[in-house]
Amino acid sequence: MAAEATVKPRRLPRLPLVLAASLGVAVAVTAVAVWVGGGAAVQVPGIPDAGALTAWGLPVARTVVDASAVATIGALLLVAVLLPGGRKLGPTQLGYLTWAAVGAGVWAAASVATLVLTLSDLFAQPVGEVASAAVVADFVTTDAQGRSYALMAAAAGVVATLSVGIGTAWWARLTLLIALVGLLPPAFSGHSSAAGNHDAAVTSLALHLLGVAVWVGGLVFVLVAAARRESDAATAARRFSPLAGWALIAVAASGIVNAAVRLPSVSDVVGSRYGLMVLAKAAALVVLGGIGWWHRRRTLPALDDGRRRAFVRLATGELLLMAAAMGLAVGLARTPAPGSGDTELSPTEELLGFAMPPPLGDFPWTPLFTQWHFDPLFAFGTAAAALLYLAGVRKLRARGDKWPVGRTISWLAGLAVTVLATMSGLNVYGKVLFSVHMGQHMILAMTVPILLVLGAPATLALRTLPAAPKGEPDGPREWLMKLLHSRYVRVISHPVVASVLFIGSAFVVYYTSLFETLMRSHLGHMFMLVHFLAVGLLFFWVVIGIDPGPRRPPHLGRLFVLILTMPFHSWFSISLMSSTALIGEGWWSLLDRPWVERAMDDQYDAGAIAWATGDIPVLITTIILAIQWVRSDQREARRIDRQIDRGDHNDPLAAYNAYLAGLHARDRRPANTRTPEES
């Protein structure tokens, strides 16, 4: 019995050892993957080798960049989202900001090292020969990869600076946003951006990076919080669970798209080193998904009860597996994909990401409906929006509440039209014909928004999201309410501001060099489409929106907003048709379009399309606004009738009716019976 009493339970893994082991696993797997994939032995014929320092140092530096970036984002995620707290950060949160500052400092230094090693690798020269201020400055200003790592280093430096000086939750969330954005520049300048179908490759890679950063970084610091016995560790783990689920979906979906872009055929999946490494990553992802499921079923309930051993041990194994997967990812980045050097892209294919489409021909312009091109951002975005909306409707009906079928149909129709505008021939030809681009613009800015705002997604979210318990920190429902009634939304939703953004942005984009600049990159083109959709949603939300907001003009005021805004749209359309200068000439001149005889005629068609397609949405919006006005008056009349039936004279109209009745009774009385005030 005495011997049994002296037996101590096994200790949990020490936190520093776990983190060091994870970094060691990532570096070791990176080295093995680079060796297996042949990334360290790539030489350009006729050009001296960059040397062993570059060959092995570059993947190691990228591993440190990834690990430090993930650690920084994880610490900020814990502070800004996962740990409960008020407006001001508590001592625990401020302590983890120090972790974020250290991680961001390492991230910045590793980004600078990666920049120099990338320069050495590209020019096949040893580090000592290129590591001068003048050469590095020229690389940063003239090369996309140089700019991307410089931007990443700058973002990491800003995050490190902010992390040591902020004290509120708002600033913590802003710092987290800067860190997430700072992670993305290399995705838009690496070999993904130079490959065929580069728009899908680049977008899926950016989504992949964000998913990995949130997933791995969040897990690391939830594990840290649990291992350090933080009082709110269980709350942080519970909040992280749904984020981890969405991150897993993002990583899996984007990984499939990226693999499909890089592997020409199914046989290359098992017949090439690149394909086998992809399969290894996929296997790791499946195992990690199973671990997440086990967390949700077993270890999270135990952690809620104060039993952290099972969670910490399983999370430690999960973290080591994630580190191995990150090492594989770095190795894949150094491994040539099958057939990557066999096909030389034409200048047009390098610009567009696909071959020049055939001419449209005469009506009905069949290629607009046959030339489809996958876009991960809009594909995944619309799919997620549809699933979340349908889940909300299902939840309402499960508890016996009703939701108008028309709203669901409107929302799904809006998403379907979005897919049509961004992945059909409208998007393909929108990059090579100004007229088709303008049609795409009008659909995203004037047709899709009408359908989406009538779906009332914010109202559905407010009715289905659970309210945070009293005394608990704000949840998604409270955040949404604060956003809808925030000063920022109050300013941009002012009818004048919304109208200026809706119409003025079109003049700014097309009558400056901005249009040509945005068309030259997939990121710029994507930003332009999202902007058109966003300003359209804002304008039509002000005019016919159902969702609550900080200001709701009366129906007559909304009608005036619509009437006063549309002439400016007509003016824009007419100015396009009458312009003698070719808009975006620098972009169109880069494209080999033998079937476009006169670019000015295409620009005239663009103006005509803008004019013609603007009238129909305005007419539809006017009809919708009139119907909403009539229904609003009917609801108000029924409300007043109910108040009068109850004898409630607090209602202004009922009180006024009582006043008129009193005047009538006074006039019927003899003059000598009236009081001086009545006379």
Order of alpha helices (4+ residues) and beta strands (2+ residues): alpha-alpha-alpha-alpha-alpha-alpha-alpha-alpha-alpha-alpha-alpha-alpha-alpha-alpha-alpha-alpha-alpha-alpha-alpha-alpha-alpha-alpha-alpha-alpha-alpha-alpha-alpha-alpha-alpha-alpha-alpha
